[in-house]
Amino acid sequence: MRGVVAFVEVGIEMHRPARTLRRSVDHLGRCLCVLFAFITTLGVIFQQAYAQNGAQGEMAGALAEPVSTSEWLLTKEVNEVNVLFVAARHGKPVGDLSQNDISVRDDNKPPAAILGFRTERELPLRVAMAIDTSSSVTSRFRFEQAAASVFLRQAVNRNGDLGFVLGFSDHATVTQDFVGDPDLLSQGVERLTLGGGTALYDAVRTACQKLHRPEQDVVARVLVVLSDGQNNAGQISLDGAIDAAQEAEVTIYAISTNYATTSFPQAAEEGNSNLRKLAEQTGGRVLFPVSPKDVAKAFVKIEGELRSRYAVSYKPADFTPDGRYRKIKIEARKTGEKLEIRARKGYYARAASWLSFDSPEADRNVTKSQR
């Protein structure tokens, strides 16, 4: 009996370490489960935080991504209108106007805000010289070349001024691209060659597309056309050419080569009418020299007027980019006297310009003989 008791006691003593070991293992297992659950929870938290930070980083990156100059200009100018105009008394420019002397109406309403007013003396010039090189001008072309060269030397003569030379017959040909050197512009005029028909309206559109390139500040865009006003080639109409000029904020000055000795008075009258419409609708003027030798005098009048214009920038009231034509009317008074105003007549309210200085359309009908 004592042996049995001893055996039982020994057995009990032998099982105590086993039970202790099982309890330790069970406790360790519970601890590991808790630790695993804790680690899993931390993993989920870190994953969510990483995803959130990543999304915020991507959003910040998108917001911090720089906007290109062309996009910024489009956003800035889509509802901003710049108009250059001449104020004259008895045909002579008036050069001492202030903003208080003028009133502006856009779509028959006062602007929501006037953003700026200055004289063109303060503005850099962008001058396009477009010269008719069709077969019909052969006999008088040398006089016209010489006068155009002198004009460019006098007009593009300040830091910041730029010009280019474009000849046109069946197609437009740029013989000198944008440059501020009058000598290079004069050489571009000398490189013009004769022959072909007259795609006047296409040439106007091409010049306006080039002048429409983005600028850092307001500039004065001017297109000087030397032509008889005939259009017997090309793709677009007179209205399309006027639209291009108004869209690009380009003022067209025209010098008619329908001199008094012309043998085709009816054609000359039609051509002069075309030139007059191009000029009047864009705020410019057309001049009618009596002979080829008088072309130089016409250029002198244009050059004198270029530095006598004013520029007003404004935000139109109730502007909606619906493609509708909006008329512009500017009036000016000095010492109670109403002045004569020449400015572009209006514009189409588009969400974005259809002109682009780097679009394929700008080069479709133009060749370049000199870059």
C-alpha positions as CSV (number, residue, x, y, z in Angstrom):
1,M,0.0,0.0,0.0
2,R,2.8,2.3,0.9
3,G,4.3,1.4,-2.4
4,V,1.2,2.3,-4.3
5,V,1.0,5.6,-2.4
6,A,4.6,6.3,-3.2
7,F,4.0,5.5,-6.9
8,V,1.0,7.9,-7.0
9,E,2.9,10.6,-5.3
10,V,5.8,10.1,-7.7
11,G,3.3,10.2,-10.6
12,I,1.8,13.4,-9.2
13,E,5.2,14.9,-8.9
14,M,6.1,13.9,-12.4
15,H,2.9,15.5,-13.9
16,R,3.3,18.8,-12.1
17,P,6.1,20.0,-14.5
18,A,4.1,18.9,-17.5
19,R,1.0,20.9,-16.3
20,T,3.3,23.9,-15.6
21,L,4.8,23.6,-19.0
22,R,1.4,23.4,-20.7
23,R,0.3,26.5,-18.8
24,S,3.4,28.3,-19.9
25,V,2.9,27.3,-23.5
26,D,-0.8,28.3,-23.3
27,H,0.2,31.7,-21.9
28,L,2.9,32.2,-24.5
29,G,0.4,31.3,-27.2
30,R,-2.1,33.9,-25.9
31,C,0.7,36.5,-25.8
32,L,1.7,35.6,-29.4
33,C,-1.9,36.0,-30.5
34,V,-2.2,39.4,-28.9
35,L,1.2,40.4,-30.4
36,F,0.2,39.2,-33.9
37,A,-3.1,41.1,-33.6
38,F,-1.3,44.2,-32.5
39,I,1.2,44.0,-35.4
40,T,-1.6,43.4,-37.8
41,T,-3.4,46.5,-36.5
42,L,-0.3,48.6,-36.9
43,G,0.2,47.3,-40.4
44,V,-3.3,48.4,-41.4
45,I,-2.8,51.8,-39.8
46,F,0.5,52.3,-41.5
47,Q,-1.0,51.2,-44.9
48,Q,-3.9,53.7,-44.6
49,A,-1.5,56.5,-43.5
50,Y,0.8,55.7,-46.5
51,A,-2.1,55.7,-48.9
52,Q,-3.4,59.0,-47.5
53,N,0.0,60.6,-47.6
54,G,0.6,59.3,-51.1
55,A,-2.7,60.7,-52.3
56,Q,-1.9,64.0,-50.7
57,G,1.5,64.0,-52.3
58,E,0.1,63.3,-55.7
59,M,-2.5,66.1,-55.2
60,A,0.3,68.4,-54.0
61,G,2.4,67.5,-57.0
62,A,-0.5,68.1,-59.4
63,L,-1.1,71.5,-57.8
64,A,2.5,72.4,-57.8
65,E,3.0,71.4,-61.5
66,P,3.9,74.6,-63.4
67,V,1.4,76.0,-66.0
68,S,2.9,76.7,-69.4
69,T,3.1,80.3,-70.5
70,S,0.6,79.8,-73.4
71,E,-2.0,78.2,-71.0
72,W,-1.5,81.1,-68.5
73,L,-2.0,83.7,-71.2
74,L,-5.1,81.9,-72.5
75,T,-6.6,81.8,-69.0
76,K,-5.7,85.4,-68.3
77,E,-6.9,87.0,-71.6
78,V,-10.0,85.0,-72.4
79,N,-12.2,87.8,-71.0
80,E,-9.7,90.7,-71.3
81,V,-9.9,93.0,-74.3
82,N,-7.1,95.2,-75.6
83,V,-7.9,98.0,-78.1
84,L,-5.5,100.4,-79.7
85,F,-7.0,103.5,-81.2
86,V,-6.1,106.9,-82.7
87,A,-7.8,110.1,-81.5
88,A,-7.6,112.9,-84.1
89,R,-8.7,116.5,-84.4
90,H,-9.2,117.7,-88.0
91,G,-7.2,114.7,-89.2
92,K,-4.2,115.3,-86.9
93,P,-3.5,112.9,-84.0
94,V,-4.1,114.2,-80.5
95,G,-1.4,113.0,-78.2
96,D,-2.3,114.3,-74.7
97,L,-5.4,112.2,-73.7
98,S,-5.9,110.7,-70.3
99,Q,-8.2,107.9,-69.2
100,N,-10.7,110.4,-68.0
101,D,-11.1,111.8,-71.5
102,I,-12.4,108.5,-73.0
103,S,-15.4,106.3,-72.7
104,V,-15.6,102.7,-73.8
105,R,-18.7,100.6,-74.6
106,D,-18.5,96.9,-75.3
107,D,-21.7,95.2,-76.6
108,N,-23.4,98.5,-75.8
109,K,-22.4,98.3,-72.2
110,P,-19.7,100.0,-70.1
111,P,-16.9,97.7,-69.2
112,A,-16.9,95.9,-65.9
113,A,-13.5,97.4,-65.2
114,I,-10.8,99.4,-67.0
115,L,-7.6,97.5,-66.5
116,G,-5.1,99.8,-68.2
117,F,-4.6,102.9,-70.3
118,R,-1.4,104.1,-72.0
119,T,0.1,105.6,-75.1
120,E,1.6,103.5,-77.8
121,R,4.9,105.4,-77.2
122,E,5.2,103.1,-74.2
123,L,4.4,99.9,-76.1
124,P,6.8,97.7,-78.1
125,L,5.8,97.4,-81.7
126,R,5.2,94.1,-83.6
127,V,5.2,95.1,-87.3
128,A,4.4,92.8,-90.2
129,M,5.2,94.1,-93.7
130,A,3.1,92.3,-96.3
131,I,4.0,93.2,-99.9
132,D,2.1,92.2,-103.0
133,T,4.6,90.3,-105.3
134,S,2.1,89.2,-108.0
135,S,2.9,89.6,-111.6
136,S,0.9,92.8,-111.9
137,V,3.3,94.9,-109.9
138,T,6.5,94.4,-111.9
139,S,6.8,97.9,-113.4
140,R,6.6,99.7,-110.0
141,F,8.1,97.2,-107.7
142,R,11.5,98.8,-107.2
143,F,9.9,102.0,-105.9
144,E,7.8,100.1,-103.5
145,Q,10.7,98.0,-102.2
146,A,12.8,101.1,-101.5
147,A,10.0,102.9,-99.7
148,A,9.2,99.8,-97.5
149,S,12.9,99.4,-96.5
150,V,13.0,103.0,-95.4
151,F,9.8,102.6,-93.4
152,L,11.1,99.6,-91.6
153,R,14.3,101.3,-90.7
154,Q,12.3,104.2,-89.1
155,A,9.5,102.2,-87.5
156,V,11.4,99.3,-85.9
157,N,14.1,101.4,-84.1
158,R,13.7,100.8,-80.4
159,N,14.6,98.1,-78.0
160,G,11.8,95.6,-77.8
161,D,10.4,96.4,-81.3
162,L,10.2,93.4,-83.7
163,G,9.2,93.0,-87.3
164,F,9.0,90.5,-90.2
165,V,8.7,90.7,-94.0
166,L,6.2,88.7,-96.0
167,G,5.6,88.7,-99.7
168,F,2.5,87.2,-101.3
169,S,1.4,86.1,-104.7
170,D,-0.3,82.7,-104.9
171,H,1.2,81.9,-101.5
172,A,2.8,83.9,-98.7
173,T,6.6,83.8,-98.4
174,V,8.4,85.0,-95.3
175,T,11.7,86.4,-96.4
176,Q,12.7,87.6,-92.9
177,D,11.1,86.3,-89.7
178,F,10.8,88.3,-86.4
179,V,13.9,90.4,-85.8
180,G,14.6,93.7,-84.3
181,D,17.4,94.6,-86.7
182,P,16.2,97.1,-89.4
183,D,19.1,96.1,-91.7
184,L,17.9,92.5,-91.7
185,L,14.3,93.6,-92.3
186,S,15.5,95.7,-95.3
187,Q,17.4,92.7,-96.7
188,G,14.2,90.7,-96.3
189,V,12.4,93.2,-98.5
190,E,15.2,93.0,-101.1
191,R,14.8,89.2,-101.3
192,L,11.2,89.3,-102.4
193,T,10.6,87.9,-105.9
194,L,7.8,88.5,-108.4
195,G,5.3,86.2,-110.1
196,G,1.9,84.6,-109.6
197,G,-1.6,85.6,-108.6
198,T,-2.7,87.5,-105.5
199,A,-3.8,85.7,-102.4
200,L,-4.3,88.9,-100.3
201,Y,-6.7,87.6,-97.7
202,D,-4.7,84.4,-97.1
203,A,-1.6,86.6,-96.6
204,V,-3.5,88.8,-94.1
205,R,-4.5,85.7,-92.1
206,T,-1.0,84.3,-92.1
207,A,0.5,87.6,-90.9
208,C,-2.1,87.8,-88.2
209,Q,-1.4,84.3,-87.0
210,K,2.3,85.1,-86.7
211,L,1.6,88.4,-84.9
212,H,-0.7,86.6,-82.5
213,R,2.1,84.8,-80.7
214,P,2.1,85.0,-76.8
215,E,3.7,88.1,-75.3
216,Q,4.8,88.9,-71.7
217,D,3.0,92.3,-71.8
218,V,0.7,94.3,-74.1
219,V,2.3,95.1,-77.5
220,A,1.1,97.1,-80.5
221,R,0.5,94.7,-83.4
222,V,0.5,96.3,-86.8
223,L,0.2,94.9,-90.3
224,V,1.2,97.2,-93.2
225,V,-0.1,95.9,-96.5
226,L,1.2,97.3,-99.8
227,S,-1.1,96.0,-102.6
228,D,-3.7,96.9,-105.2
229,G,-6.3,95.1,-103.1
230,Q,-7.2,92.5,-105.6
231,N,-7.7,88.9,-104.5
232,N,-7.7,86.2,-107.1
233,A,-6.1,83.3,-105.3
234,G,-6.1,81.6,-101.9
235,Q,-8.8,80.1,-99.6
236,I,-10.4,82.6,-97.3
237,S,-12.7,85.6,-97.8
238,L,-12.5,89.2,-97.0
239,D,-14.6,88.7,-93.9
240,G,-12.3,85.8,-92.8
241,A,-9.3,88.1,-93.1
242,I,-11.0,90.8,-91.1
243,D,-11.9,88.3,-88.4
244,A,-8.3,87.1,-88.2
245,A,-7.1,90.6,-87.7
246,Q,-9.7,91.5,-85.0
247,E,-9.1,88.2,-83.2
248,A,-5.3,88.8,-83.1
249,E,-5.8,92.5,-82.1
250,V,-3.9,93.6,-85.3
251,T,-4.4,97.0,-86.8
252,I,-4.1,97.0,-90.6
253,Y,-2.6,100.0,-92.5
254,A,-2.9,99.7,-96.3
255,I,-1.2,101.5,-99.1
256,S,-3.0,101.2,-102.4
257,T,-0.9,100.7,-105.5
258,N,-3.8,101.6,-107.7
259,Y,-2.1,104.8,-108.9
260,A,-3.8,107.5,-110.8
261,T,-2.4,106.2,-114.1
262,T,-4.1,102.8,-113.8
263,S,-5.6,101.3,-117.0
264,F,-8.3,99.4,-115.1
265,P,-10.3,101.9,-113.1
266,Q,-13.1,99.4,-112.2
267,A,-10.7,96.8,-110.8
268,A,-8.8,99.6,-109.0
269,E,-12.1,100.8,-107.4
270,E,-12.8,97.2,-106.2
271,G,-9.3,96.7,-104.8
272,N,-9.4,100.1,-103.0
273,S,-12.7,99.1,-101.4
274,N,-11.2,95.8,-100.1
275,L,-8.3,97.7,-98.6
276,R,-10.6,100.3,-97.0
277,K,-12.6,97.6,-95.3
278,L,-9.5,95.8,-94.0
279,A,-8.3,99.0,-92.5
280,E,-11.5,100.5,-91.2
281,Q,-12.6,97.3,-89.4
282,T,-9.3,97.0,-87.6
283,G,-8.7,100.6,-86.6
284,G,-6.2,101.5,-89.3
285,R,-6.4,103.6,-92.4
286,V,-5.7,103.3,-96.1
287,L,-3.6,105.7,-98.1
288,F,-3.7,106.4,-101.9
289,P,-0.5,107.6,-103.3
290,V,-0.8,109.3,-106.7
291,S,2.3,107.6,-108.1
292,P,4.9,105.0,-107.1
293,K,7.3,107.8,-106.1
294,D,4.7,109.0,-103.5
295,V,4.6,105.6,-101.7
296,A,7.4,106.8,-99.4
297,K,5.2,109.7,-98.3
298,A,2.4,107.3,-97.4
299,F,4.8,105.3,-95.3
300,V,5.9,108.5,-93.4
301,K,2.3,109.2,-92.5
302,I,1.8,105.6,-91.1
303,E,5.1,105.8,-89.2
304,G,4.1,109.1,-87.6
305,E,0.7,107.7,-86.5
306,L,2.1,104.5,-85.0
307,R,3.5,106.4,-82.0
308,S,0.4,108.5,-81.5
309,R,-2.0,105.8,-80.7
310,Y,-3.5,104.8,-77.3
311,A,-4.1,101.4,-75.8
312,V,-6.9,100.6,-73.4
313,S,-7.4,97.2,-71.7
314,Y,-10.7,96.3,-70.1
315,K,-12.8,93.5,-68.8
316,P,-16.2,93.4,-70.6
317,A,-19.4,93.3,-68.7
318,D,-21.6,90.2,-68.9
319,F,-19.0,88.4,-71.0
320,T,-20.1,85.0,-72.3
321,P,-17.8,83.0,-74.7
322,D,-20.7,82.2,-77.0
323,G,-19.1,83.1,-80.3
324,R,-21.3,86.1,-80.7
325,Y,-19.9,89.3,-82.3
326,R,-19.5,92.1,-79.8
327,K,-19.2,95.7,-81.1
328,I,-16.6,98.1,-79.6
329,K,-17.2,101.8,-79.5
330,I,-14.7,104.3,-78.1
331,E,-15.4,108.0,-77.7
332,A,-13.1,110.8,-76.6
333,R,-13.5,114.4,-75.7
334,K,-10.9,117.1,-75.1
335,T,-11.8,120.5,-73.8
336,G,-15.4,119.6,-74.6
337,E,-14.7,118.8,-78.2
338,K,-15.6,115.4,-79.5
339,L,-12.6,113.8,-81.3
340,E,-12.4,111.5,-84.3
341,I,-11.6,107.9,-83.2
342,R,-10.2,105.0,-85.3
343,A,-10.3,101.7,-83.5
344,R,-11.3,98.1,-84.4
345,K,-15.0,97.7,-84.6
346,G,-15.4,94.6,-82.5
347,Y,-14.5,90.9,-81.9
348,Y,-16.1,87.5,-81.6
349,A,-16.6,86.3,-78.0
350,R,-14.8,83.0,-78.2
351,A,-13.7,80.8,-75.3
352,A,-10.3,80.4,-76.9
353,S,-8.6,81.9,-79.9
354,W,-8.7,80.0,-83.2
355,L,-5.4,81.6,-84.1
356,S,-2.2,80.2,-82.9
357,F,1.3,81.2,-83.8
358,D,2.5,77.6,-83.7
359,S,-0.5,75.9,-85.2
360,P,-0.3,74.0,-88.6
361,E,-2.8,76.5,-90.0
362,A,-0.2,79.3,-89.5
363,D,2.2,77.6,-91.9
364,R,-0.2,75.9,-94.3
365,N,0.0,78.6,-97.0
366,V,3.4,80.1,-96.1
367,T,6.9,79.2,-97.2
368,K,10.0,80.6,-95.5
369,S,13.0,81.6,-97.4
370,Q,14.8,83.0,-94.4
371,R,14.7,82.2,-90.7
